[in-house]
Amino acid sequence: MATPAASAAEELSKLTIDAKWVSSAPNLKKNLHLLSPQQVSLAKMLLETDQTHLFQHWPEPGTDDGEKRAFFDQISRLNDSYPGGLITYIKTARELLADSKAGKNPFDGFTPSVPSGEVLKFGDDNFVQYELNGIKEAKDAAFVLVAGGLGERLGYNGIKVALPRETTTGTCFLQHYIDSILALQDASCSLVEGGCQRKIPLAIMTSDDTHERTLELLEKNYYFGMTASQVKLLKQEKVACLDDNDARLALDPKNKYSIQTKPHGHGDVHSLLYSSGLLNEWRDAGLKWVLFFQDTNGLLFQAIPASLGVSAAKQYDVNSLAVPRKAKEAIGGITKLTHSDGRTMVINVEYNQLDPLLRATGYPDGDVNSETGYSPFPGNINQLILAVGPYLEELKKTGGSIKEFVNPKYKDSTKTSFKSSTRLECMMQDYPKTLPPTARVGFTVMDIWLAYAPVKNNPEDAAKVPKGNPYHSATSGEMAIYRASSLILRKAGVKIDDPITEVFNGQEVEVWPRITWKPKWGVSFTDITSKIKGNNSISQKSTLVINGSKVVLEDLSLNGTLVINSNDVAEVKVGGVVENKGWTLEKVDYKDTSAPEEIRIRGFKINRIEQLEKTN
Ligand code: UTP
């Protein structure tokens, strides 16, 4: 067997015989003997893909030797973490950069039409039926939270899942998600004769930017009640940045022995689920569904059971959760695309592509509202439900790689150079692009107030959002929780006062009574209505917190703050007149650095003046 040194020499001699390499990278050549055989092969690959610029500044051996080796450690990681390695990455990048320069329309040859799907209204009979079926299915589901994003638009210093979903209780997004999954687990298992032992798995995709802090948050809080083995963290790797249309890898401006890297997008989740073996494990355990969701949508779980019910009833391989969308609204539309060669796919088409695509294919008015007052193309909220079997079969073919795109910011109209380095990206919702036409791909439309209120924008940007468009800020995200709880209770028969309008951090929002409950109190609308009895009323200035599962509101008249804490065994009836000074919202300016960041970004804090707290 050849010794490492011998094989390095072999690799070296193979490399040096080729005069082209010798002349193209003289500084590398001088340093080759510092490298291991694997590193020499990687060097060869870089030269073959015209990356000689990476070595131009390399000094003589003896200077920065450790850094030179570390450079190749990074190259090795970048090579291993990308399906097909860096050669494939660079080749794809060149193709996509050429298409982008040529202004090629990715939808050339496709005609859009409205795909089939289900439109649900909260509380209607079919919503209720789907919800009950969805709860039955939930024990056979796995959840996947994509939480590797930088959150640059929000600009919060911590990880987004650690932010309070609402500040009345201070429960963070991650805790709320876990509470919701555990509530579904209990509700679903209780429908099985004799109960069931299923622990619904949760996978969380993290990145270098979020991994450590996500793990710390989980560990510090004992996984918020899940067993540690129920939660799996999958870390996505970043990808190499590109300096120009030839896909020359970009060196980090702060370290010339390092390639600059950036996130590859949430589309990585598919290859990670596949390569980690997790998807196989889930299939072998008899699971039927995988539900994908994002880091800061505090409403989503209210839409999960009914959507899962739709997936099961319609046997959807892919079900995209959607909301009604006004024509031309800045949110992607779920669209069926049919190619002149017969290919079809049901995917998200970005709003700025949908309108021109319609105009170019025989709809002179483009994207317009139908008689419902909304565009016939529903708005994608990027929460997906996939059927495990077909999903795994597809990933066996593709390895989970998702069609990528590149979005270079060009310096000028010649499109020859970039303002800053770019990289390839991929999106989770592009998964259906490779599916065969036989795949069952549909959508479920839910009321927006019930299902979607992400926290993505910082206060300054949110305040600039044109009137009538959603702020998607910490302020609007929290207010959306109170509005949804109020509207749900209204539908269940509780008399709830109308909201008032207030401005926080320059954003005008509706302020409803601050009503919030633990997910286990109300897994479904049926569950909630069974806990509302007699005549209940809640005034606008009120706060109601329900921490318990068997709490029944009966003839309650609330004008102030009521906090109910109870264990999960005892049935607690709450009624009568509750009147106190309650909790008020005090404005906080986002520039006021004396306030904690999670408070500043919403523009108010809660003043706990007086409350009635009942614990049993
Ligand atoms: P966003 O669109 O909110 O992007 O991602 P972001 O990167 O978090 O925030 P900006 O664009 O920098 O402001 C939608 C979801 O996808 C996850 C995010 O964590 C969020 O849940 N995501 C995004 C990843 O998991 N990985 C990525 O590479 C990008």
Boltz pocket constraint, residues with backbone or C-beta under 6 A from the ligand:
constraints:
  - pocket:
      binder: B
      contacts: [[A, 146], [A, 147], [A, 148], [A, 149], [A, 150], [A, 151], [A, 152], [A, 153], [A, 154], [A, 205], [A, 207], [A, 236], [A, 263], [A, 264], [A, 265], [A, 266], [A, 293], [A, 294], [A, 295], [A, 296], [A, 456]]
      max_distance: 6.0
